Amino acid sequence: MNVVIYARYSSHNQTEQSIEGQIAVCKEYADRNNYTIVGEYIDRSLTGTNDNRPQFRKMIEDSNKRFFNGVLVYQLDRFSRNRYDSAIYKNKLKKNGVRVFSAKENISEDASGILMESVIEGMAEYYSVELSQKVKRGMDINAQKCLSTGGTPPLGFKVNKEKKFEINEMTAPIVKQIFQMYANGKLMSDIIKKLNEKGIKTSQGHKFNKCSIRTILLNKKYIGIYTYKGKEYKGGIPRIIDDETFYKVQKMMSKNKKAPARAKSKTDYLLTTKLFCGYCKELMVGVCGTSYNGKIYHYYSCNGYRNKKCNKKNIKKDYIEDLVVKEVKNILTDNNIKEIANKVVELSKKETNNVNVKNLEILLKENKKQQTNLLNSLKVCQIESVRNSIFQELEKMQLEYTRLEKEYKIEKSKYTVLKLPEVLFFLYKLKNGDINDIKYKKVLIHTFINKIYLYDNNMIIIFNTQDKEININIPNIEKINSSLKGNCGQPKVKGRKLNFLPFTLYKLLIIF
């Protein structure tokens, strides 16, 4: 099988060496499984929480050429920490006959791997969200002190070791010149031309354009106002431009600017890639419509209906998402959480118990046994030449043992062994999460939901965990809202019991 390696590291506590380590483990995995590596895609200092990664996007695009059949990653979180993106791009790769392999986690291909992969990816996304929140808290604290929160400082400023802004004596005159030229009536195009002709660069090291000039002219930092998340701190930063010039420029820009196009707000359709039409089995996708009074409504619509091949009605986005979230939370009882956690940990341990590890364990025991036999022979042997031969053989055996032990440790380190406390912590976080937190709902759905087949009067939810069919009447929207939001997201109905069978995760069908 032809495979490519995808490796990535973010800037948080990771370096170029982490890329080399990922590639080395992936190559060892490929050798063990007789895969042929035909390419590498590497993103450096880029987060895995979104798909804004050039090499990642190129790899997805190249999969259309069908010159590789697999993508090999060090761990699943290298592919993506975002379950939505992971599902989207795995589906695209699957259509091109390409599978994603984890070199370290070694997740099985059968149904028993579904839950473990869901939990691992869900945990990766959850901890990424937790890290993001901690980083944001740190930025908020810095902002309160009017310190730099990261990134390149605006042209005319520099940041000292204490993260305080200072005037950059080399570039501040350029900012003054830009403001003065615009205040004197110079066209923006003339300002851009003059700056670029002189070889002057932006703070990012690029040529000037309308966007970069406009960003400078609108930046209140130049009159000593530190801004962060809509809050303004006067005097929080050194001043470069006087108020009279700055506000004269603002009036001129307001008069000259064209009416911008109304921006479309981004809406998260949480059931994308999960929701299918029960009649034609086509995907249901998120769409929006506007009523006569201008109010925007969001729905899920059957692709077959959109192509005039099916009569499935649209369904309101919030209605169906709240209904699904309620049912997911309903299975997160204390007993079910313990059973899920134990099963995932059990599967995790079983995955590490592979043939290579077993063989090395046998070889280590055999080596130790032979060394013991040689030592026993030394105790009774009186012939010097024979004793010397035994010493030589014993030395060889000790060297071989050291080599085998090192290889065994490397082999064991390639697989993630999930600990029961960390899985329980993750699952209880999901049970007690904020129902109004969109990121929480996203992790919850994508961890436990496999597929949903929606009909006009009922639906079938296929979880990653159960083998039992349960009938439930359709509650009206008022009851749904009451049970979800009136009780901090905790369902009022009694939780269901999960029924696991050894190493096989059967499908649970819940019919509404």
C-alpha positions in Angstrom: 0.0 0.0 0.0 1.2 3.5 -0.9 0.9 6.0 2.0 2.0 9.5 2.7 3.0 10.9 6.1 1.3 14.0 7.6 3.2 15.7 10.5 2.4 18.9 12.3 3.5 20.8 15.4 2.0 23.9 17.0 4.2 26.6 18.5 3.2 25.6 22.1 6.1 23.7 23.7 7.0 22.0 20.4 9.9 22.3 18.1 11.3 21.1 14.8 12.5 18.0 16.6 8.9 17.0 17.3 8.4 16.7 13.5 11.5 14.5 13.2 10.2 12.3 16.0 6.7 12.0 14.4 8.2 11.0 11.0 10.6 8.5 12.5 7.7 6.7 14.3 5.6 6.8 11.2 8.4 5.3 9.1 8.9 2.5 11.6 5.1 1.8 11.5 5.2 1.7 7.7 8.1 -0.7 7.7 6.3 -3.1 10.1 3.2 -3.1 7.9 5.0 -3.2 4.5 3.6 0.2 3.5 5.5 2.3 0.9 5.9 5.9 1.8 5.5 8.0 -1.4 5.4 11.5 0.2 5.4 13.8 3.2 3.2 16.8 4.1 4.5 18.9 7.0 2.9 21.9 8.7 5.2 23.8 11.1 3.9 26.0 13.9 0.3 25.6 12.9 -2.6 24.6 15.2 -4.7 21.5 14.6 -8.0 23.1 15.7 -8.8 24.2 12.2 -8.0 23.4 8.6 -6.0 26.5 7.8 -2.9 24.5 7.2 -1.3 24.7 3.7 0.3 21.3 3.5 -2.8 19.6 5.1 -5.1 21.2 2.4 -2.6 20.2 -0.3 -2.6 16.6 0.9 -6.5 16.5 0.8 -6.4 17.9 -2.7 -3.7 15.5 -3.8 -5.8 12.6 -2.7 -7.9 13.2 -5.8 -4.9 12.1 -7.9 -5.1 8.7 -6.1 -1.4 8.1 -6.0 -1.6 7.1 -2.3 -4.1 4.9 -0.4 -3.4 6.0 3.2 -2.4 8.9 5.4 -0.1 8.0 8.2 0.0 10.3 11.3 1.9 10.0 14.6 -1.4 10.4 16.5 -4.9 11.3 15.5 -4.6 14.8 17.0 -1.9 15.5 14.4 -4.6 15.0 11.7 -7.0 17.3 13.5 -8.0 18.3 17.0 -11.4 19.4 15.7 -13.9 16.5 15.4 -15.9 18.4 12.7 -12.9 18.9 10.5 -11.7 15.4 11.2 -15.0 13.9 10.0 -15.2 16.2 7.0 -11.7 15.4 5.7 -11.8 11.7 6.6 -14.9 11.5 4.5 -13.3 13.3 1.6 -10.3 11.0 1.8 -12.5 7.9 2.1 -14.3 8.9 -1.2 -10.8 8.9 -2.8 -10.0 5.5 -1.4 -7.7 6.9 1.3 -7.7 5.8 5.0 -6.1 7.5 8.0 -3.7 5.4 10.1 -2.4 6.3 13.6 1.2 5.1 14.1 1.1 5.4 17.9 -2.5 4.6 18.8 -2.9 1.5 16.5 -6.7 1.6 16.5 -8.2 -1.5 15.1 -10.3 -1.4 12.0 -13.3 -3.3 13.3 -16.3 -2.0 15.2 -14.3 -2.2 18.5 -12.1 0.7 17.3 -15.0 3.1 16.7 -15.6 4.1 20.4 -11.9 4.3 21.2 -11.2 6.5 18.2 -14.2 8.7 19.1 -13.1 9.1 22.7 -9.5 9.8 21.8 -10.4 12.4 19.2 -13.0 13.9 21.6 -10.5 14.1 24.4 -8.0 15.8 22.0 -10.5 18.4 21.0 -11.7 18.9 24.6 -8.1 19.5 25.9 -7.4 21.7 23.0 -10.5 23.8 24.0 -9.3 23.8 27.6 -5.8 25.0 26.5 -7.4 27.7 24.3 -9.4 28.9 27.3 -6.3 29.1 29.4 -4.4 31.0 26.8 -7.4 33.4 26.4 -7.4 33.9 30.2 -3.7 34.8 30.1 -4.3 37.2 27.2 -7.2 38.8 29.2 -4.8 39.4 32.2 -2.2 40.9 29.9 -4.7 43.1 28.3 -5.8 44.5 31.7 -2.2 45.6 32.1 -2.0 47.0 28.6 0.6 44.4 27.6 1.2 42.7 24.3 -1.0 39.7 23.9 1.2 38.2 21.1 1.6 38.7 17.4 3.5 41.3 15.5 3.2 44.8 17.0 1.7 47.5 14.7 4.1 49.6 12.6 5.8 52.2 14.7 5.8 50.1 17.9 8.0 47.5 19.5 7.5 45.3 22.5 10.1 45.1 25.3 11.0 42.1 27.5 8.2 43.0 29.9 5.7 42.8 27.0 5.1 46.6 27.2 4.7 48.6 24.0 7.4 51.2 23.2 7.8 53.6 20.2 10.0 52.3 17.5 12.1 55.3 16.6 12.9 53.7 13.2 9.3 53.1 12.0 7.2 55.7 13.9 8.1 58.5 11.4 6.6 56.3 8.6 3.3 56.2 10.5 3.3 59.9 11.0 4.0 60.4 7.3 1.1 58.1 6.3 -1.4 60.1 8.5 0.0 63.4 7.3 -0.3 62.5 3.7 -3.9 61.3 4.0 -4.9 64.3 6.1 -3.5 66.6 3.4 -5.8 65.0 0.8 -3.4 62.5 -0.8 -5.2 59.5 -2.4 -4.7 56.2 -0.8 -3.3 54.8 -4.1 -0.7 57.6 -4.2 0.4 56.9 -0.6 0.7 53.2 -1.4 2.7 53.9 -4.5 5.1 56.3 -2.7 5.8 53.9 0.2 6.4 50.9 -2.1 8.7 52.9 -4.4 10.9 53.7 -1.4 10.9 50.0 -0.5 9.2 50.6 2.9 7.5 47.5 4.3 4.5 46.8 6.6 5.0 45.5 10.1 4.7 42.0 8.5 7.4 42.7 6.0 5.1 43.0 3.0 4.3 45.7 0.4 1.6 48.2 1.3 -1.9 47.9 -0.1 -5.3 49.5 0.7 -6.0 47.0 3.5 -2.7 47.7 5.3 -3.0 51.5 5.0 -6.6 51.4 6.2 -5.6 49.3 9.2 -3.0 51.8 10.2 -5.3 54.8 9.8 -8.0 53.2 11.9 -5.7 52.0 14.7 -6.4 53.9 18.0 -3.1 52.7 19.4 -1.5 55.5 17.6 -3.3 58.0 19.9 -2.4 56.1 23.0 -5.6 54.0 23.3 -5.0 50.3 24.1 -8.0 48.3 22.8 -8.9 44.7 23.5 -12.3 42.9 23.0 -14.1 46.2 22.5 -12.7 47.8 25.7 -10.5 50.9 25.5 -7.7 51.9 27.9 -6.7 55.5 27.4 -3.0 56.2 27.9 -2.3 52.5 28.0 0.2 52.8 25.2 2.7 55.5 24.0 1.1 58.0 21.6 2.5 58.6 18.1 -0.3 60.7 16.4 -2.0 63.8 17.9 -5.8 63.7 18.4 -6.5 66.5 15.9 -4.8 64.7 13.0 -6.2 61.2 13.9 -9.8 62.3 14.1 -9.5 64.5 11.0 -8.4 61.3 9.2 -11.4 59.4 10.6 -13.9 61.9 9.3 -12.2 61.9 5.8 -12.2 58.1 5.7 -15.9 57.9 6.9 -16.8 60.3 4.1 -14.8 58.4 1.4 -15.6 54.8 2.3 -18.0 52.8 0.3 -20.9 51.0 2.0 -19.6 47.5 2.8 -21.5 44.4 1.9 -23.4 42.9 4.7 -21.3 40.1 6.2 -22.8 36.7 6.7 -22.5 35.3 10.2 -21.1 31.9 10.4 -23.5 29.2 11.8 -22.3 25.9 13.1 -24.4 23.0 11.9 -23.5 20.4 14.5 -25.0 17.4 12.8 -23.1 17.9 9.5 -21.8 14.5 8.2 -23.9 12.8 10.9 -27.5 13.5 9.6 -28.9 11.5 6.7 -32.4 11.4 5.1 -34.2 8.3 6.2 -35.9 7.9 2.8 -33.2 8.4 0.2 -30.2 8.0 2.6 -28.6 11.2 1.2 -26.8 13.6 3.6 -28.8 16.4 5.1 -27.0 19.8 4.9 -27.4 23.1 6.7 -29.3 25.8 4.8 -30.8 29.1 5.8 -33.7 31.2 4.6 -35.1 34.6 5.2 -38.7 35.4 6.1 -40.8 38.3 4.8 -39.8 40.4 7.8 -36.1 39.8 7.3 -35.6 37.2 10.1 -33.1 34.4 9.2 -34.0 30.8 9.8 -31.7 27.8 9.8 -32.6 24.3 8.7 -31.2 20.9 7.7 -32.2 20.0 4.1 -32.0 16.7 2.3 -29.6 16.7 -0.7 -32.1 14.4 -2.5 -34.8 17.0 -2.0 -32.6 19.8 -3.2 -32.0 17.7 -6.3 -35.7 17.0 -6.7 -35.2 13.3 -6.0 -36.9 13.1 -2.6 -39.8 14.6 -0.7 -38.2 14.9 2.7 -39.2 18.0 4.5 -36.7 20.5 6.0 -36.3 20.5 9.8 -35.3 23.4 12.0 -31.6 23.3 13.0 -32.0 24.1 16.7 -35.0 21.7 17.2 -33.2 18.6 15.8 -29.8 19.5 17.5 -31.4 20.0 20.9 -33.3 16.7 20.5 -30.1 14.8 19.7 -28.1 16.5 22.5 -30.8 15.5 25.0 -30.6 11.9 23.9 -26.8 11.9 24.1 -26.8 13.3 27.6 -29.4 10.8 28.5 -26.9 7.9 28.1 -24.3 9.6 30.3 -25.4 8.1 33.6 -22.8 7.3 36.2 -23.1 3.6 35.5 -22.8 4.1 31.7 -19.8 6.4 32.2 -17.9 3.9 34.2 -18.7 1.1 31.7 -17.6 3.3 28.7 -14.4 4.3 30.5 -13.6 0.7 31.5 -14.3 -0.5 27.9 -12.1 2.2 26.3 -9.2 1.6 28.7 -9.6 -2.2 28.1 -9.5 -1.7 24.4 -6.5 0.7 24.7 -4.5 -1.9 26.7 -5.5 -4.6 24.2 -4.2 -2.6 21.3 -0.8 -2.3 22.9 -0.6 -6.1 23.3 0.5 -6.6 19.7 2.6 -9.3 18.0 5.8 -7.3 18.1 5.5 -6.6 21.8 4.7 -10.3 22.6 7.7 -11.5 20.5 10.1 -9.1 22.2 8.8 -10.2 25.7 9.4 -13.9 24.7 12.9 -13.1 23.5 13.7 -11.1 26.7 12.6 -14.0 28.9 14.5 -16.5 26.8 17.6 -14.4 26.9 17.3 -14.1 30.7 16.9 -17.8 31.0 20.0 -18.5 28.9 22.0 -16.0 31.0 20.9 -17.8 34.2 22.0 -21.2 32.7 25.4 -19.8 31.7 25.9 -18.4 35.2 25.1 -21.8 36.7 27.6 -23.4 34.4 30.3 -21.0 35.6 29.7 -22.2 39.2 30.6 -25.8 38.4 33.1 -25.4 35.5 36.8 -25.6 36.5 38.4 -25.5 33.0 39.8 -22.1 32.3 39.3 -22.2 28.5 35.7 -23.2 28.9 35.1 -20.6 31.5 36.5 -17.9 29.1 34.1 -19.1 26.4 31.2 -18.9 28.8 32.2 -15.4 29.8 32.3 -14.4 26.2 28.9 -15.9 25.5 27.5 -14.3 28.6 28.8 -10.9 27.5 27.1 -11.4 24.1 23.8 -12.4 25.8 24.0 -9.3 28.0 24.5 -7.0 25.0 21.7 -8.7 23.2 19.4 -8.3 26.2 20.2 -4.5 26.3 19.4 -4.3 22.6 16.1 -6.2 23.0 15.1 -4.2 26.1 15.6 -0.9 24.2 13.6 -2.2 21.3 10.9 -3.3 23.6 10.7 0.1 25.3 10.5 1.8 21.9 7.8 -0.5 20.8 5.7 0.0 23.9 6.1 3.7 23.7 4.5 3.8 20.3 1.0 3.1 21.6 -1.2 5.3 23.8 -2.5 3.6 26.9 -5.4 5.6 28.2 -5.7 5.8 32.0 -9.1 5.3 33.7 -9.0 8.5 35.7 -8.4 10.7 32.6 -11.2 9.0 30.6 -13.6 9.3 33.5 -12.7 13.0 33.9 -13.4 13.6 30.2 -16.7 11.8 30.3 -17.9 13.5 33.4 -16.9 16.8 31.8 -19.2 15.9 28.9 -22.0 14.9 31.3 -21.9 18.2 33.3 -21.0 20.5 30.4 -22.8 23.8 29.6 -25.6 23.1 27.1 -25.3 26.6 25.7 -21.6 26.1 24.9 -21.4 25.4 21.2 -17.9 23.8 21.5 -19.2 21.5 24.2 -22.2 20.4 22.1 -19.9 19.8 19.2 -17.6 17.5 21.2 -20.6 15.7 22.7 -22.3 14.9 19.4 -19.2 13.9 17.5 -17.9 11.7 20.3 -21.1 9.6 20.7 -23.1 9.9 17.5 -22.3 7.7 14.5 -25.2 8.4 12.2 -28.8 9.7 12.3 -31.4 8.7 9.8 -34.2 11.3 9.8 -37.8 10.7 8.7 -40.7 13.2 8.8 -42.2 11.7 12.0 -39.3 9.8 13.5 -35.6 9.3 13.4 -33.0 6.6 14.1 -29.9 7.5 16.0 -27.0 5.1 15.7 -24.6 5.6 18.7 -21.1 4.2 19.0 -22.0 2.3 22.1 -25.1 0.2 22.3 -27.0 -2.7 20.9 -30.5 -2.0 22.2 -33.6 -0.5 20.5 -35.8 1.9 22.5 -39.0 3.6 21.4 -39.6 7.2 22.5 -42.5 9.6 21.7 -41.7 12.9 20.1 -41.8 15.7 22.7 -42.9 19.1 21.5 -40.4 21.9 21.2 -41.5 23.6 24.5 -40.8 20.4 26.5 -37.4 20.0 24.8 -36.4 23.5 25.7 -37.7 23.1 29.2 -35.9 19.8 29.8 -32.6 21.1 28.3 -32.3 24.7 29.4 -34.4 24.7 32.5 -32.3 22.1 34.2 -28.8 23.1 33.2 -29.0 20.7 30.2 -29.7 17.6 32.4 -32.4 15.4 30.9 -35.4 14.8 33.1 -36.0 11.3 31.8 -34.3 8.2 33.3 -31.0 7.4 31.8 -30.6 4.2 29.7 -28.4 1.2 30.4 -25.7 0.5 27.9 -25.2 -3.1 26.8 -21.7 -3.9 25.7 -20.5 -7.2 24.3 -16.8 -8.2 24.4 -14.7 -6.1 22.0 -17.6 -5.4 19.7 -19.6 -2.1 19.9 -23.0 -2.8 18.5 -25.3 -0.2 17.1 -28.1 1.3 19.3 -31.2 2.3 17.4 -33.4 4.9 19.1 -36.6 5.4 17.2 -38.7 8.5 17.7 
